[in-house]
Amino acid sequence: MVGIIQLCRAASIVYLFTLLTACATSSLFNPYPSQALVYQDAIYQGNVGVVDKKGVLLALSEKKNDADSMLYMMERGRINQLDDNFKASLLDFEWVIDKFEKQDLDATIQLSSLANQSAALISNDNAIPYQGAGYERILTHHHQAFNYLGQQDKEGASVEFRKVALEQSILLEQHEKEIDNAYDEAEENSLDLENLSNEFSGMDTVAGKVKSSFQNAYTFYTSAAFWEATGDYNAAWIDYKKAYEINSNNGYLKQDVARMAKKLGVSTYLKDLNEAKPGQGSVVVFFEEGFVPAKEEIRIPIPTFDGGFISLAFPYYKTEFWPKSQRLRAMTADFNDLGYSQEVADISALAVKDLKEQVPKLLVRQALRGIAKYKMQQNATEQAGLAGQFLANVYNMISETADRRSWLTLPHTAQVMRFNLDEGSQEILLSTPNSKASVLLDVRGNRTLFIRAVAVKNQLMTQIYTL
């Protein structure tokens, strides 16, 4: 009889913990990468095969009240945009941007997240509502600018591009505060962050490809090309230079900076300016290929106060299996080469860098969670004996899951290409090693066209924006 009472008491303890966490987010016990596979399929399959794009979009819209609504709306906005549904995509990203702006109200964040932080202490980080990464915030505005361009709204696009500089300064300030706070909290709890951080050293090579997670050369390049096309050469020069500072290996950027210098009357030693001749128009190609990899899970032992260890799950990128990028080739209809795309931003590296930047804060939170779960296990043992210890151990095993959430319909890399064509109707052939497409352009003298090409699986999707 005593054993049954103890078992019931232990079960009620575990049930209470489950109630506290069950309503947190959809990713609490279902890893997000598994959910995101259907969103990726919706981009390249649409209504063909096993994926119903309309059904996917409807399901995502119904998750606006979910704690991970920001993430779902990012995915929905990307799917809608690549389906040429710019109006719907604009509304999706407006939702996300509004959430980001509300997060900037620190006092509101602290008050509203207390319950979720408590739930996370006895479950996992998936109990905390998704708040978006810095690079995702920048790319949200990037996508929103394309939505405005898709609706011929240059003023709306210019507003989004202007927000990028402000957003990056905010992110830099927030990042520095978070790092300082994490180290202060680690010191208060006698945690050795330097030692624990070594577990993430395998990501260093990929993370080292970018200077920071929220400085995005692709967005700088896109805004610069927009400013140049609309005649704001000073703004274009500034943003081309910012992009070049981040990625000095891109040959097109070198030409762009030199071309803007000439237009502004600044002397330059470079002769290759990639300028359009009289009677020619310019074509800028934005090539997005693949999907950003999903986070994996690793287990790291965290020491307890009594000299023992508890194993905790952490998100991690397995960079040894990193996807290879492919380039885009452009030719005229009679097969004359126009050039190959060059990488301007490794979006996957931005994601890895973001995780590396989050490691101090992540380690502190995980260590505190380990201590909380360890105490929960002790309390369960005291109140219900071996049965309580057993059930607490089961709960810890089930609930200990790494937070693997991230925007997974973003491209693996972003690449650019620029060439000039004689005015008139021109057919351009685009190809990668695995896919091909053709676009018909109405080229006008002294005007610019944007081509956006997106390669996923064996398909190459294209969009044309006239400026």
Secondary structure, DSSP 8 states (H G I E B T S, - for coil): -HHHHHHHHHHHHHHHHHHHHHTS-TTSSS-HHHHHHHHHHHHHTTTSTT--HHHHHHHHHTTTTSTTHHHHHHHHHHHHHHTT-HHHHHHHHHHHHHHHHHHT-HHHHHHHTHHHHHHHHTS-GGGS-----HHHHHHHHHHHHHHHHHTT-HHHHHHHHHHHHHHHHHHHHHHHHHHHHHHHHHHHTT--HHHHHGGGGGGHHHHTTSS-SS--HHHHHHHHHHHHHTT-HHHHHHHHHHHHHH-TT-HHHHHHHHHHHHHTT---S--------TTEEEEEEEEEES-----EEEEEEEE-TTS-EEEEEEEE--GGG-------EEEETT--EEEE-EEEE-HHHHHHHHHHHHHHHHHHHHHHHHHHHHHHHHHHHHHHHHHHHHHHHHHHHHH--------TTS-SEEEEEEEEEESEEEEEEEE-SS-EEEEEEEE-TT-EEEEEEEEETTEEEEEEEE-
